[in-house]
Amino acid sequence: MDILKVIEVLAESDTSWEDAAQNAVKKVAKSVTHIKSIYVNEMSACVDGDKIVKYRINAKISFVVNRGS
């Protein structure tokens, strides 16, 4: 059985919430291996005038810390 760890991260993008999620995974992957999933808890956006300028997410990323047999 694998043992998983879950970390909570915040990420943002200028283009979309999907891109913000991808940015989160890319950043975490620089220091963590065996990422299994991302769960987006919350989405928000920054607005300037009548335009969304930043897409933000709060997400949980799970990864394997101990591979079982």
Phi and psi restraints in degrees (value plus and minus 20) as a CYANA .aco file:
   2 ASP   PHI     -98.9   -58.9
   2 ASP   PSI     126.5   166.5
   3 ILE   PHI    -124.9   -84.9
   3 ILE   PSI     107.7   147.7
   4 LEU   PHI    -130.6   -90.6
   4 LEU   PSI     130.2   170.2
   5 LYS   PHI    -138.7   -98.7
   5 LYS   PSI     127.3   167.3
   6 VAL   PHI    -141.6  -101.6
   6 VAL   PSI     110.3   150.3
   7 ILE   PHI    -140.1  -100.1
   7 ILE   PSI     131.0   171.0
   8 GLU   PHI    -124.5   -84.5
   8 GLU   PSI     113.4   153.4
   9 VAL   PHI    -153.3  -113.3
   9 VAL   PSI     138.0   178.0
  10 LEU   PHI    -137.3   -97.3
  10 LEU   PSI     118.6   158.6
  11 ALA   PHI    -166.8  -126.8
  11 ALA   PSI     140.7   180.7
  12 GLU   PHI    -164.4  -124.4
  12 GLU   PSI     145.5   185.5
  13 SER   PHI    -170.3  -130.3
  13 SER   PSI     135.3   175.3
  14 ASP   PHI    -105.2   -65.2
  14 ASP   PSI     -32.3     7.7
  15 THR   PHI    -132.8   -92.8
  15 THR   PSI     -59.8   -19.8
  16 SER   PHI    -187.1  -147.1
  16 SER   PSI     146.0   186.0
  17 TRP   PHI     -89.3   -49.3
  17 TRP   PSI     -55.6   -15.6
  18 GLU   PHI     -81.2   -41.2
  18 GLU   PSI     -61.2   -21.2
  19 ASP   PHI     -87.1   -47.1
  19 ASP   PSI     -56.5   -16.5
  20 ALA   PHI     -82.6   -42.6
  20 ALA   PSI     -60.7   -20.7
  21 ALA   PHI     -84.2   -44.2
  21 ALA   PSI     -62.9   -22.9
  22 GLN   PHI     -83.4   -43.4
  22 GLN   PSI     -60.2   -20.2
  23 ASN   PHI     -80.9   -40.9
  23 ASN   PSI     -60.2   -20.2
  24 ALA   PHI     -81.7   -41.7
  24 ALA   PSI     -67.0   -27.0
  25 VAL   PHI     -83.6   -43.6
  25 VAL   PSI     -63.3   -23.3
  26 LYS   PHI     -80.9   -40.9
  26 LYS   PSI     -63.8   -23.8
  27 LYS   PHI     -85.7   -45.7
  27 LYS   PSI     -66.3   -26.3
  28 VAL   PHI     -84.2   -44.2
  28 VAL   PSI     -57.6   -17.6
  29 ALA   PHI     -83.3   -43.3
  29 ALA   PSI     -36.5     3.5
  30 LYS   PHI     -90.2   -50.2
  30 LYS   PSI     -44.3    -4.3
  31 SER   PHI    -145.7  -105.7
  31 SER   PSI     -23.7    16.3
  32 VAL   PHI    -151.4  -111.4
  32 VAL   PSI     119.4   159.4
  33 THR   PHI    -129.8   -89.8
  33 THR   PSI     149.0   189.0
  34 HIS   PHI      40.3    80.3
  34 HIS   PSI      21.4    61.4
  35 ILE   PHI     -85.8   -45.8
  35 ILE   PSI     113.2   153.2
  36 LYS   PHI    -128.6   -88.6
  36 LYS   PSI     -54.9   -14.9
  37 SER   PHI    -181.8  -141.8
  37 SER   PSI     142.3   182.3
  38 ILE   PHI    -150.4  -110.4
  38 ILE   PSI     114.2   154.2
  39 TYR   PHI    -140.4  -100.4
  39 TYR   PSI      95.9   135.9
  40 VAL   PHI    -105.1   -65.1
  40 VAL   PSI      94.1   134.1
  41 ASN   PHI     -97.8   -57.8
  41 ASN   PSI     -63.3   -23.3
  42 GLU   PHI    -169.7  -129.7
  42 GLU   PSI     124.3   164.3
  43 MET   PHI    -144.4  -104.4
  43 MET   PSI     121.3   161.3
  44 SER   PHI    -167.2  -127.2
  44 SER   PSI     150.6   190.6
  45 ALA   PHI    -165.7  -125.7
  45 ALA   PSI     130.2   170.2
  46 CYS   PHI    -119.1   -79.1
  46 CYS   PSI     116.3   156.3
  47 VAL   PHI    -139.0   -99.0
  47 VAL   PSI     118.9   158.9
  48 ASP   PHI    -144.6  -104.6
  48 ASP   PSI      90.9   130.9
  49 GLY   PHI      48.7    88.7
  49 GLY   PSI    -132.2   -92.2
  50 ASP   PHI    -136.7   -96.7
  50 ASP   PSI       1.2    41.2
  51 LYS   PHI    -148.6  -108.6
  51 LYS   PSI     117.3   157.3
  52 ILE   PHI     -95.0   -55.0
  52 ILE   PSI     106.6   146.6
  53 VAL   PHI    -130.7   -90.7
  53 VAL   PSI     -39.6     0.4
  54 LYS   PHI    -164.7  -124.7
  54 LYS   PSI     112.9   152.9
  55 TYR   PHI    -125.3   -85.3
  55 TYR   PSI     108.0   148.0
  56 ARG   PHI    -144.7  -104.7
  56 ARG   PSI     126.0   166.0
  57 ILE   PHI    -151.6  -111.6
  57 ILE   PSI     133.0   173.0
  58 ASN   PHI    -136.1   -96.1
  58 ASN   PSI     101.4   141.4
  59 ALA   PHI    -159.2  -119.2
  59 ALA   PSI     139.5   179.5
  60 LYS   PHI    -131.8   -91.8
  60 LYS   PSI     110.7   150.7
  61 ILE   PHI    -136.2   -96.2
  61 ILE   PSI     109.1   149.1
  62 SER   PHI    -128.3   -88.3
  62 SER   PSI     125.5   165.5
  63 PHE   PHI    -169.8  -129.8
  63 PHE   PSI     136.4   176.4
  64 VAL   PHI     -98.8   -58.8
  64 VAL   PSI     110.2   150.2
  65 VAL   PHI    -129.4   -89.4
  65 VAL   PSI     -39.3     0.7
  66 ASN   PHI    -170.8  -130.8
  66 ASN   PSI      95.4   135.4
  67 ARG   PHI    -102.7   -62.7
  67 ARG   PSI     102.2   142.2
  68 GLY   PHI    -107.3   -67.3
  68 GLY   PSI     159.1   199.1
